[in-house]
Each structure stands twice: as structure tokens, then as C-alpha cells.
Amino acid sequence: MLIKRPRHTEKAISLHEKNQYTFLVDKNANKVEMKKQIADLYNVVVLAINTASYRGKKVQRYTRKGVIKGQRPLYKKAIATLRKGDMIDVQESTV
């Protein structure tokens, strides 16, 4: 599965007005595969896919035994632009 789950953030929800939907995807996925999978899963016509890869933030926390350092995982997101009239019910979608 290339599509992991829909993304529910303020910005992602505001993009629904422009008929754009945001998903977290596998970091090795390409646009052609994503477009085909979204179209098959939700029975919509995808006009375009925009992607962005993010590096995980470095984090640290202080404990009794000292400082624990680490890094959040890398992730990639995809913004799918749909044909006018098509929509995805993101609240009920489970990928």
C-alpha cells in the first residue's frame, strides 16, 4: 500500500475547498503510482499529484539518567487535485 492514511490538519482541511486532498504516502512511491491508487481506492478522477518529502525533526528529552536524543521518522505527503464534482469523504476513509 503506497497510501498510508489521509492527513487531518488545518491546512489539509482548508484545501478541500479547492478540491485537493492530502495523504501520507510511502517515501519510495512515485506520482504515477499514487495517482492510480487514489483513483482506484476512492473512485475519483485525479488531475494532478504534488509531493513533498520531510526530514524528521531532531528531538531530545531530559530524564533522571540524562539526555535522550533521537529523531522523528522521515515522511512524504501527497496532495491530490481532483476533478470538479469529485470528492472524498476523509472522515470515513480508512486506507
trRosetta pair geometry for C-beta under 8 A, 3 or more apart (Angstrom, degrees):
i j d omega theta_ij theta_ji phi_ij phi_ji
1 4 7.1 117 120 -88 109 44
1 26 7.6 148 104 -39 55 119
1 37 7.8 130 -154 -162 60 144
1 95 6.8 150 -178 157 133 96
2 25 5.6 5 156 -160 81 98
2 26 4.9 -95 -144 18 58 114
2 29 4.1 104 -157 -106 115 135
2 33 5.6 146 -62 131 166 114
2 34 5.8 -130 127 -90 137 68
2 37 5.3 169 48 6 116 167
3 23 5.2 -36 -146 172 98 144
3 24 7.9 107 -167 78 56 51
3 25 5.7 -40 -106 -106 48 82
3 26 8.0 -70 -46 -8 19 84
3 34 6.9 112 -68 -139 91 79
3 37 5.6 -174 -15 122 112 129
3 38 6.5 120 -70 -75 145 76
3 41 6.8 -81 46 -14 151 161
3 78 7.9 -85 -108 45 85 132
3 95 4.9 -82 114 -177 105 154
4 23 7.2 148 47 169 68 90
4 24 4.5 -48 61 99 118 97
4 25 6.2 -174 2 -104 89 22
4 26 6.8 135 -45 -53 98 62
4 95 6.7 110 131 94 18 123
5 23 7.0 178 95 -154 28 77
5 24 5.5 10 54 43 73 107
5 94 7.9 -24 -123 -146 90 48
5 95 5.5 -172 -98 47 47 109
6 12 7.7 143 167 163 85 143
6 21 6.8 -54 -134 175 108 106
6 22 6.9 96 -166 84 70 60
6 23 5.5 -56 -107 -102 47 73
6 24 7.8 111 -180 10 3 77
6 88 7.7 -179 -97 125 138 132
6 90 4.7 -167 156 -150 165 100
6 93 5.7 79 -19 80 132 124
6 95 7.1 129 -24 -6 73 120
7 12 4.7 -166 101 -86 94 161
7 22 4.2 -57 52 114 115 107
7 23 6.2 -175 -9 -108 90 15
7 24 5.6 113 -66 -36 100 83
7 77 6.2 5 -37 -135 154 122
8 12 6.3 -127 -122 77 17 135
8 13 6.8 40 -156 -55 62 103
8 90 7.0 153 -87 145 91 126
9 12 4.5 93 48 8 78 105
9 13 6.9 -149 86 -5 38 87
9 22 7.4 -40 33 78 98 150
10 13 6.1 -61 -150 38 27 107
10 14 6.4 24 154 -18 64 109
11 14 5.7 -57 -147 37 31 110
11 15 6.6 37 152 -26 64 103
11 22 7.8 54 104 -27 87 159
12 15 5.8 -52 -155 26 33 115
12 16 7.8 51 146 -36 58 88
12 21 7.6 46 -174 -158 94 45
12 22 3.9 -99 -127 35 109 134
13 16 5.9 -29 -169 -2 44 116
14 17 6.5 -32 179 10 52 111
15 18 5.5 -58 -165 43 59 106
15 20 4.1 -70 164 79 110 105
15 21 7.1 175 105 -78 113 25
15 22 6.4 90 53 -31 147 104
15 79 6.8 -90 179 -147 161 117
16 19 7.3 36 -173 -88 41 24
16 20 7.1 -117 -83 60 27 55
16 21 6.8 48 -97 -86 75 72
16 87 7.8 57 -164 -144 97 105
16 90 7.6 -107 -92 -5 129 134
18 81 7.6 -53 131 -124 97 94
19 81 6.5 66 106 -160 88 66
19 82 4.9 -114 166 60 101 88
19 83 7.7 -99 164 82 144 18
19 84 6.4 -107 -60 -100 169 51
19 86 7.2 88 -160 69 117 76
19 87 7.1 -101 -128 -92 82 77
20 79 5.4 12 178 177 115 101
20 80 6.7 161 -155 79 63 43
20 81 5.1 -27 -99 -95 87 67
20 82 7.4 -178 -91 8 34 78
21 79 7.3 160 78 -155 33 57
21 80 5.1 -19 61 59 87 96
21 82 6.8 36 1 -23 107 115
21 88 5.3 17 -85 41 163 132
21 90 6.6 -176 -142 -76 115 119
22 77 5.9 3 -171 178 99 117
22 78 7.2 159 -151 83 53 45
22 79 5.2 -22 -97 -100 76 74
22 80 7.8 -178 -81 17 26 73
23 34 7.8 172 72 -160 134 115
23 38 7.3 -153 -10 -93 155 117
23 77 6.8 160 82 -157 41 69
23 78 5.1 -16 61 60 93 93
23 80 6.8 26 2 -9 112 111
23 95 7.7 43 -145 -3 120 164
24 75 6.0 -39 -148 -174 107 121
24 76 7.3 116 -162 77 61 52
24 77 5.7 -46 -101 -102 53 75
25 29 4.8 -87 157 45 119 145
25 34 5.9 -21 -125 -107 154 122
25 51 7.5 -68 47 -125 137 108
25 76 5.3 -58 70 97 86 101
25 77 6.8 127 14 -129 86 24
25 78 4.8 38 -14 -9 136 116
26 29 4.4 107 66 -30 91 105
26 76 7.1 -5 103 51 23 123
27 53 6.7 76 -142 -128 91 109
27 74 6.0 42 -93 115 148 113
27 75 7.0 -128 -74 -142 101 26
27 76 4.7 142 -108 -12 60 122
29 33 5.5 -128 -161 82 86 123
29 34 5.4 90 151 -60 124 98
29 76 7.1 -176 43 93 97 143
29 78 7.6 -62 96 -48 129 137
30 33 5.3 88 58 14 74 103
30 34 7.0 -144 97 -7 35 93
31 34 5.6 -57 -143 39 32 111
31 35 6.1 35 159 -24 67 106
31 49 4.4 169 -150 78 94 128
31 51 6.4 -125 -79 -23 92 123
31 78 7.8 159 -112 -133 68 122
32 35 5.9 -53 -148 32 27 112
32 36 6.6 23 155 -15 61 108
33 36 5.9 -59 -150 38 30 109
33 37 6.2 24 157 -16 66 111
34 37 5.9 -61 -145 40 29 107
34 38 6.2 26 160 -16 67 108
34 49 5.3 121 91 -141 123 157
34 51 7.7 146 9 -76 164 116
34 78 5.2 -142 -172 -141 155 168
34 80 7.4 -147 143 -80 108 109
35 38 6.2 -57 -146 37 25 106
35 39 6.3 24 156 -17 61 111
35 46 4.7 -161 -150 90 81 140
35 49 5.2 -118 -67 -30 92 130
35 80 7.4 152 -108 -125 62 107
36 39 5.8 -60 -149 38 28 112
36 40 6.3 23 156 -16 65 110
37 40 5.7 -56 -144 39 31 109
37 41 6.0 28 160 -18 67 110
38 41 5.9 -56 -139 39 28 108
38 42 6.1 -17 177 21 65 113
38 44 7.1 -46 141 61 89 106
38 46 5.3 78 87 -63 121 142
38 49 7.9 157 14 -91 143 116
38 80 5.3 -157 173 -107 171 162
39 42 7.2 -79 -133 54 16 80
39 43 7.5 51 176 -112 53 17
39 44 6.1 -118 -123 71 56 60
39 45 6.6 35 -123 -113 107 31
39 46 5.2 -107 -63 0 95 105
40 43 7.8 11 -167 -68 20 51
41 95 6.6 9 -159 -114 154 99
42 88 4.9 -30 -153 -109 149 106
42 93 7.2 -16 -95 -116 108 133
44 82 5.2 -36 163 -136 132 122
44 83 7.0 -173 177 29 85 93
44 86 4.1 115 -145 -179 103 136
44 87 7.6 -176 -106 28 135 11
44 88 6.4 -74 -28 -63 151 91
45 82 6.6 110 75 -161 59 74
45 83 4.1 22 76 -11 112 129
45 86 5.9 -171 35 -38 75 156
46 49 6.6 24 163 -56 128 91
46 80 5.2 -60 -134 -166 114 110
46 81 7.1 103 -165 70 68 51
46 82 6.1 -53 -106 -101 52 62
46 83 7.8 -99 -70 -21 12 81
47 81 4.8 -58 63 102 102 98
47 82 6.6 127 3 -151 92 11
47 83 5.9 129 -46 -69 105 63
48 80 7.6 165 87 -154 49 46
48 81 4.4 14 52 41 90 119
49 78 5.6 -18 -167 -169 102 111
49 79 7.2 147 -159 74 50 49
49 80 5.6 -16 -104 -102 76 69
49 81 7.6 -145 -70 17 32 77
50 78 7.0 149 77 -159 45 57
50 79 4.5 -12 60 56 99 102
50 81 7.6 58 -6 -22 98 102
51 76 6.3 1 -171 179 106 105
51 77 7.1 164 -151 87 59 45
51 78 5.1 -23 -99 -102 79 75
51 79 7.7 -165 -75 18 33 70
52 76 7.0 170 87 -155 43 63
52 77 5.4 -8 59 58 91 89
52 79 7.9 35 -1 -10 102 102
53 74 7.2 4 -177 179 93 106
53 75 7.7 -180 -152 99 56 37
53 76 4.7 -25 -104 -104 71 90
54 74 6.8 170 89 -159 60 62
54 75 5.4 -5 57 64 104 77
54 76 7.1 178 17 -87 73 37
54 77 7.2 29 -8 -2 114 98
55 74 6.0 -32 -129 -112 40 90
56 71 4.8 99 105 161 121 91
56 72 3.8 -161 -164 83 103 67
56 73 5.1 168 -83 89 137 8
56 74 5.2 -89 -28 -63 94 48
56 75 7.5 91 -75 -5 81 80
57 71 7.1 -177 91 -152 33 67
57 72 5.0 27 46 24 74 120
58 69 7.2 -8 -176 -169 98 96
58 70 7.6 166 -156 93 59 36
58 71 5.3 -37 -104 -101 58 82
59 69 7.5 160 90 -155 48 51
59 70 5.6 -19 66 70 90 83
59 71 6.8 152 18 -104 79 26
59 72 6.1 74 -14 -36 121 89
60 67 5.6 6 -178 -178 118 104
60 68 6.5 165 -154 83 66 48
60 69 4.6 -21 -100 -102 100 68
60 70 7.2 151 -88 22 52 64
61 67 7.4 162 81 -153 32 61
61 68 5.4 -11 59 57 81 98
62 66 7.9 -92 -147 157 61 26
62 67 5.7 -32 -103 -101 64 71
62 68 8.0 -175 -86 19 17 75
63 66 6.5 0 65 55 84 35
63 67 7.6 154 24 -99 74 21
63 68 5.9 35 1 -13 120 110
82 86 4.3 -120 163 85 124 115
82 87 6.9 157 88 -87 157 36
82 88 7.3 174 -52 -19 154 97
83 86 4.8 71 62 4 82 121
88 93 6.2 6 168 -52 104 147
89 92 4.9 6 122 37 115 105
89 93 6.2 153 88 -38 65 91
90 93 5.5 -52 -136 21 34 118
